[in-house]
Amino acid sequence: MTNQSNILELLDLSIGYKTKKKKTIVASSINVSVEQGNLVCILGKNGIGKSTLLRTIARVQPKISGRINLSDRQLESFSSIDLAKKIGLVLTEKIPTGNLTVYELIALGRQPYTNWLGTLTNEDREQVMTAIEKTNLTELMNSRCDELSDGQLQRVMICRALAQNTPIIILDEPTAHLDIQNKMVTFKLLKNLAHQLNKTIIVSTHEAQLALQLADHMWLMTEGGLIDGDPKTLIKNNNINDLFDSDVVYFDGKTNQFLMN
């Protein structure tokens, strides 16, 4: 029976790529659910399938088999517009910003709700301004996007997804090109948005230390399958070491640090 607080359920899911001649499975037998209002971090080595999983959940690419339930409905049952009102997406691909101001780029998050002319209503403007305030971008909203630092632009992209006003926001490696301070600021922002606004935020990342400190839940993608749990449980069960297939790095549960042999 479905848990009413679960916004998302993956049931016996297999992910990968299909062509007419070939089917490549990246990960299979994924069974996991997410409660509303949680920050979920996905960890795993390069090529293990983190981005593929996120893109499959967002229906950017098709699943191989299994089922994805979103708000107790199968993912396939949503129209593109309705899905855009459920899931906000921040991928690693750079979005051409042209001569857009910060406000204009954030306002693009309202596209699922505007008419074909893209005309903003008062409600749209309120959602945009609320998102700007929540992400501390008020002072930058009239700046041109091509003048922003990487950290500022990433915050703008998070703000655009927030303006979309979806219960779920998915981010693929949002801190990949940021310095350590901006990595920490970004993760803290995502944690606050999840808890204060009751958003379910799912993030793929290599920032294992930050994920362990701030995530409510973690999905560890390993060669043996997906391991799900809260950070304390995963540390207690020594699951963090399943992320590594070498003897060079290990996680020390006593100090909660990654160390080298």
N, C-alpha and C positions, 0 to 999 in steps of 0.2 A: 504493500500500500504506500502511496506517495506521501512523503512528509510535506505538510502544507507550507512549511517555512522554506522549503527548497525552491529556489528560483530556477535552478539548472540541474539536470540529471543526464549523465552519460551512461548508457546501458549497453554493455558488451560491445563497445565501440571499437572499430578498426579504422585506422586512418592511413592515408598514403596517396598514391597517384594512379590514375587509370588512363590508359590509351586504348585504342581499338585492339591492339595486339597483346597488351601486357598490363598486369596489375601489380604494382609495387606497394607492399604493406610496410609502413614505417613503424607502427605500433598497433598492438591489438589487445583485446580483452580488457578494455578500459572501463571500469565501473566506479563512478565517483559522483558525488552530488555537492552542490554549493548552497549554503544558506544566504538569505538576503542580508546585506550589510557587512559582508566580510571582505577583507583583503586577502586574496589567494595568490601566492607566488609559485611559479613553475620553474623548477631547476633541473638541469641536466646538461650533459656535455654537448658540444656542437654536433649537429646531425642526428640527434636522438629523436627529434620530432616535435620540439616545443612550438615552433612557428606553425608547423603543419596542424597541430592540435588546435591552436588558436584560430587559424584560418578556417578550420572545419567547423568549429563552434559558431563562428561568425558567418558561415555559409559562403565564404569567399571561394572555397573549393569543396567538392562533394566528399562525403564520407565513403569508405569502402563498404562497410556493413555496420550493423548495430543501430542504435537509436539515440537521438538527442531530444530531450524534452525541455522546453522552455516555458515556464509558467504553466506546467501541466499540459502543454500542447506539443505535438511533434514539430520539430523545427521546419520541416518541409511545408507545413500547413500555413505558414506566414507568407503574406505577399512581401515583396521587397520593401515597400513603404512601411508596412506594419513592423517588419523586422528592424528597420532603421529607427523605429520608435522604441525598440526593446534593447538593442545593442549598439553602443558607441564603440568605434574602432580607431585605434592609433597604431598604425603599422610603422615598420622601420623605413619604408620608402619615403624619400624626400618629396614633399608636395610643393610644386612651383607656386610661389606666393606672389610673383609679379610685383605690381605696385600697391598691393593691398595693405591697408592699415591693419593693426592688431584687431581693432573692433570689427572690421569687415571680414577678416578671416574667421574670427570666432562666430560671427553671425551666420556663416555658411553652415554651422551646425544645426541651424533651424530649417534647412532644406526639406526634411521629411514633412514639415508642417505648413510650409508656405505654398502659395499657388504657383502655377507654372512661370509666372513673372518673377517669383522670388521676393515678393513684397512682404515686408515685415509688419506684423500687427503689433498692437501695444503689448499683447502677451508675449510675443516673440522678443520684443525689446527688453521686457522685464526679465525673461529667462537669460538673455545675453548679459545683461547688467548683473544679475545675481551670480552668474558663472564668473564674470570678471572680478567681482568683489571676493568671491570664495577663493580665487586663485591669486589674489593680491596683484592684479594687473591694471588697476585703475589708472596709475600714473603713466602706463605704457600704451593705453588703448588707442591713442591717436598717432603712435609711432608707426613707421613703415616696417613691415616684417623683415625686409632684407637688411635692416639695420640692427637687428637683434642678435644677441649672443646665442650660442647653442642652447644654453640653459633657459634663457628667456623664451626662445622659440618652442622648446619642448613644453614649457608651461602653457604657452598659447595653444598648442595642439591638445593638451589635456583639457584646457578651458573650452575649446571648441566641442570636444566630446561631451563635456559637462553641460554645455548649452543645448545639446541635443536632447537632454533630459530623459535619458534612458535608465532603466533599473540596473543594467549591466554595462560596464565599460571594460574593454579588452585592450591591453597595451603589449606590444611586442618589443622587448628590449628598450624601454623608454629612457634608460640612462647610459646607453652604450657609448655615447661620445661625450659624456659629461665628466668634469673633474669631480673629485671626491666630495667637495662641499655641495655641488649641485646634485650629485647622486643622493646624498643624504636628505637634502631639502625636498627633492622630488618624491622620495619614498615616504617621508613624513607627510607631505601634502596628500598623497594617495591614501595613506592610512586615515588621515583626518576626514577626507571626503567620504570614505567608506562608512565611517562611524557616525559622522555628523549628519550626513544626508541619506543614510541607509542605502548606499550604493553597493552593489557587488562588483568589485574591481579585481580583474584577473590579469596578472602580469607575468610574462616570461622574463627571466633575468639570469645573469651570471653572478649577480651580487649576493652570494650566499650568506655572507655575514649580516648584511642589512636585512635580508629576508628573514633570517632567524630571529632578528631583534623585533621586527615590525609586523610580520605576516600573522594573520589569524589562523590561516591554514596553508599548508604547502603540498604541492604535488611534485614528487621526485620521479622524474622519468629516467629509468635505468634499463639496462639490457634485460633484466628479469621482469620488467613491467612497471606500471605506475604505482608508487607508494604514496598513500594519502594520510595526512595527520596534522595535528598542531605541532609547532616547533618543539615544545617540551617533550612530547611523546616520541617524536622522531629522534631527538637527541638521546632520550632514555633508552630507546630500543636500538641505538647505534645504526639507524637507517641512513644517516648522513654519509657514512662511508660507502654506501652503495652507489653514490654518485661517481666514485672514482674507480677506474680499472687499472690503476698503477700503484706502485709501492712508494711513489715519491711524496704524495700528499695524503694526509689523513686528518680526520676531525677528532680533536680531543674533547670528550664530553665533560671532563673535569673543569677545564678552563674555557670551554665553548669557543675554541679557537681552531683555525686551520693551521696545521703545522707540517713541516717537511721532515721526512726521515733522514 
